Amino acid sequence: MRAVRSAMTTRIREIRRRRGLTLQALAEKVGTTPQTIQRLETNNMTVSVDWLLRIADALNLSAADLLEAPHQRRDRNNPVT
């Protein structure tokens, strides 16, 4: 389970950066602080389903998009870029 969580938090950070969002910008979309987003991205907090859904919504993705391993993703018009 730890590997899944680590992969998910890495994906969140990669997607945020690829989209040019700062910690502050994502935090505002999610309704939290930049420090909380940083803790999440560095795998220093446990993410509840509610948080996962809020982050996915802020990034215009599904929760499944954040949980899928890269080799499992189907090309759905490249939703994670």
C-alpha positions as CSV (number, residue, x, y, z in Angstrom):
1,M,0.0,0.0,0.0
2,R,2.9,2.3,0.7
3,A,4.1,2.0,-2.9
4,V,0.7,3.0,-4.2
5,R,0.6,6.1,-1.9
6,S,4.1,7.1,-2.9
7,A,3.3,6.7,-6.6
8,M,0.1,8.8,-6.2
9,T,1.8,11.6,-4.3
10,T,4.6,11.7,-6.9
11,R,2.0,11.9,-9.7
12,I,0.2,14.7,-8.0
13,R,3.5,16.7,-7.8
14,E,4.4,15.9,-11.4
15,I,1.0,16.9,-12.7
16,R,0.9,20.1,-10.6
17,R,4.3,21.1,-11.9
18,R,3.6,20.1,-15.5
19,R,0.5,22.3,-15.4
20,G,2.5,25.2,-14.0
21,L,0.6,25.3,-10.7
22,T,2.4,26.5,-7.6
23,L,1.8,24.9,-4.2
24,Q,-0.2,28.0,-3.4
25,A,-2.4,27.7,-6.5
26,L,-3.2,24.1,-5.9
27,A,-3.9,24.7,-2.2
28,E,-6.4,27.4,-3.1
29,K,-8.2,25.1,-5.5
30,V,-8.3,22.4,-2.9
31,G,-9.2,24.7,0.0
32,T,-6.1,24.1,2.1
33,T,-2.6,25.6,2.8
34,P,0.5,25.2,0.6
35,Q,2.1,23.5,3.6
36,T,-0.5,20.8,3.5
37,I,0.0,20.2,-0.2
38,Q,3.7,20.0,0.3
39,R,3.3,17.4,3.1
40,L,1.0,15.4,0.8
41,E,3.5,15.6,-2.1
42,T,6.4,14.5,0.1
43,N,4.3,11.6,1.4
44,N,4.2,13.0,4.9
45,M,0.5,12.6,5.4
46,T,-2.1,10.0,4.8
47,V,-4.6,11.0,2.1
48,S,-8.3,10.2,2.8
49,V,-10.8,9.5,0.0
50,D,-12.2,12.9,0.5
51,W,-8.8,14.5,0.0
52,L,-8.1,12.4,-3.0
53,L,-11.4,13.5,-4.6
54,R,-10.7,17.2,-3.8
55,I,-7.2,17.0,-5.3
56,A,-8.5,15.1,-8.4
57,D,-11.2,17.7,-8.9
58,A,-8.8,20.6,-8.5
59,L,-6.6,19.0,-11.2
60,N,-9.6,18.2,-13.4
61,L,-8.9,14.5,-13.2
62,S,-10.6,11.4,-11.8
63,A,-9.3,9.8,-8.6
64,A,-8.5,6.7,-10.8
65,D,-6.2,8.9,-12.9
66,L,-4.2,9.7,-9.8
67,L,-4.2,6.0,-8.6
68,E,-3.3,4.3,-11.8
69,A,0.3,3.2,-12.4
70,P,1.8,4.6,-15.5
71,H,1.8,1.3,-17.3
72,Q,-1.9,0.9,-16.5
73,R,-3.1,4.2,-17.9
74,R,-5.0,4.2,-21.1
75,D,-4.7,7.1,-23.5
76,R,-7.9,8.9,-22.8
77,N,-6.9,12.0,-24.8
78,N,-3.9,12.3,-22.4
79,P,-5.9,13.6,-19.4
80,V,-2.9,14.0,-17.0
81,T,-0.9,16.6,-18.9
